[in-house]
Amino acid sequence: MNALRWAGFGLVAVLAAGGGYWLQTSRAGAAPAAAPAAGVLGVSFQDLQGQPLSLEAYRGKLVVLNFWATWCPPCLKEMPAFVRLQQKYGDQGLQFVGIALDTREDVARFVTEHRIDFPIVAGEEDVAIYMQRLGNGIGALPFTVVVDRDGAVRHTHQGEWPEADAEAVIQSWLAPR
């Protein structure tokens, strides 16, 4: 009977984990249920020189917030695509902002080595909290959020975002509405 009881507990654990995974993946691309109280863009982080950078400065643009880290292989894999998309659509109002869950020193070194040409901010607990408030319930990286010109979340993506998929979403929100 004891073995049967443990098997039952194991089955419940597997079902709960599977259900949580299904719920998270079935919501991929959906906007989070609640935006931060100050608004999506109503936050600031320290840039790589230690100066405050308010995301509110980008209101009026299509903002792509990419949460990443230098130690995250899928984050590093998608970064060149984001640089290309910024270069391609920047003059149409697209603004990527990298929000690194990492130290400023490590991020600054990476940005210099890889010639990242869009704003990058870095933080630790503040970045994790903001990311969670935007809908990253599992806390995994990378996590990307598309914010429209009025500051509303229009798309989220958990995990590595293929360039063609990202470009399609970006094009759909850059187009006049």
C-alpha positions in Angstrom: 0.0 0.0 0.0 2.9 2.4 0.8 4.3 1.9 -2.8 0.8 2.6 -4.2 0.5 5.8 -2.2 4.0 7.0 -3.5 3.0 6.2 -7.0 -0.2 8.3 -6.6 1.8 11.2 -5.3 4.2 10.9 -8.2 1.3 10.8 -10.7 -0.2 14.0 -9.1 3.2 15.7 -9.3 3.6 14.8 -13.0 0.1 16.0 -13.8 0.6 19.3 -12.0 3.9 19.9 -13.7 2.4 19.0 -17.1 -0.6 21.2 -16.5 1.6 24.1 -15.5 3.8 23.6 -18.6 0.7 23.4 -20.8 -0.8 26.6 -19.3 2.4 28.5 -19.8 3.0 27.4 -23.4 -0.7 27.8 -24.3 -0.4 31.5 -23.3 2.7 32.1 -25.5 2.1 35.3 -27.4 -0.7 36.5 -25.2 -0.4 39.7 -23.4 0.0 39.4 -19.6 -3.1 39.7 -17.5 -2.0 42.8 -15.7 0.5 45.5 -16.5 2.7 47.1 -13.8 0.9 49.6 -11.7 3.0 52.5 -13.1 2.4 51.4 -16.7 4.5 49.2 -18.8 7.0 52.0 -19.7 6.8 53.7 -16.3 10.0 52.2 -15.0 13.6 53.0 -15.2 16.8 51.0 -14.9 20.5 51.9 -14.8 22.2 52.0 -18.2 25.7 50.5 -18.6 27.3 53.7 -17.3 25.2 53.6 -14.2 22.8 56.4 -15.3 19.0 56.0 -15.0 17.2 55.3 -18.3 13.5 55.7 -18.2 11.6 53.4 -20.6 9.0 56.2 -20.8 11.4 58.0 -23.1 10.4 55.5 -25.8 6.6 56.1 -25.7 5.4 56.8 -29.3 7.6 54.0 -30.6 7.0 50.3 -31.0 9.2 49.0 -28.2 10.6 45.5 -28.0 11.8 44.7 -24.5 14.2 41.8 -24.5 15.0 40.2 -21.2 18.3 38.4 -21.5 21.7 37.5 -19.8 25.2 37.0 -21.0 25.2 33.5 -19.5 22.0 32.4 -21.4 22.8 30.6 -24.7 19.4 31.1 -26.4 19.6 34.8 -25.5 22.9 35.2 -27.2 21.7 33.3 -30.2 18.8 35.6 -30.9 20.7 38.9 -30.2 22.2 39.3 -33.7 18.7 39.0 -35.2 17.5 41.8 -32.9 20.4 44.0 -34.0 19.4 43.4 -37.6 15.7 44.1 -37.0 16.6 47.3 -35.1 18.7 48.5 -38.0 16.0 47.5 -40.6 13.0 49.1 -38.8 14.5 51.7 -36.5 13.6 54.6 -38.8 10.0 53.4 -38.9 9.7 53.8 -35.1 11.0 50.4 -33.8 13.0 50.6 -30.6 14.6 47.5 -29.1 15.7 47.8 -25.4 17.8 45.0 -23.9 17.1 44.4 -20.2 19.8 42.2 -18.9 19.5 40.1 -15.7 23.2 40.4 -15.1 26.0 42.7 -13.9 26.6 45.9 -15.7 30.3 45.0 -16.1 29.5 41.7 -17.8 26.9 43.2 -20.0 29.0 46.2 -21.0 31.8 43.8 -22.1 29.3 41.7 -24.1 27.8 44.8 -25.8 31.2 46.1 -26.8 32.4 42.8 -28.2 29.2 42.1 -30.1 28.5 45.7 -31.3 24.9 45.9 -29.9 23.6 49.2 -31.1 20.3 49.6 -29.1 19.9 50.7 -25.5 20.8 48.1 -22.9 20.1 48.3 -19.2 21.2 45.9 -16.5 19.9 44.9 -13.1 19.2 41.9 -10.9 16.3 41.7 -8.6 14.6 44.8 -10.2 14.8 43.2 -13.6 13.4 39.9 -12.4 10.5 41.6 -10.7 9.6 43.7 -13.8 9.9 40.6 -16.0 7.5 38.7 -13.8 5.1 41.6 -13.7 5.0 41.6 -17.5 3.9 38.0 -17.6 7.0 35.8 -17.3 5.6 33.5 -14.6 8.3 30.9 -15.0 11.2 33.4 -14.8 13.1 31.8 -17.7 15.2 33.7 -20.2 15.0 34.9 -22.9 11.6 36.7 -22.6 10.5 39.3 -25.0 7.6 41.8 -24.8 6.3 44.0 -27.6 4.8 47.3 -26.4 2.8 49.4 -28.8 3.2 53.2 -29.4 0.7 53.9 -26.6 2.5 51.8 -24.0 0.2 48.7 -24.2 1.6 45.2 -24.2 0.7 43.6 -27.5 2.8 40.4 -27.6 5.0 38.3 -25.4 7.4 35.5 -26.3 9.0 33.1 -23.9 12.2 31.5 -25.1 14.3 32.1 -28.1 12.4 34.1 -30.7 13.2 33.1 -34.4 14.0 36.2 -36.5 11.2 35.5 -39.1 8.6 35.2 -36.3 9.8 38.4 -34.5 9.8 40.3 -37.8 6.2 39.3 -38.6 5.0 40.5 -35.2 7.0 43.7 -35.5 5.7 44.4 -39.0 2.1 43.9 -37.9 2.5 46.5 -35.1 4.5 49.0 -37.1 1.8 49.1 -39.8 -0.6 52.0 -39.5 -3.8 51.0 -37.6 
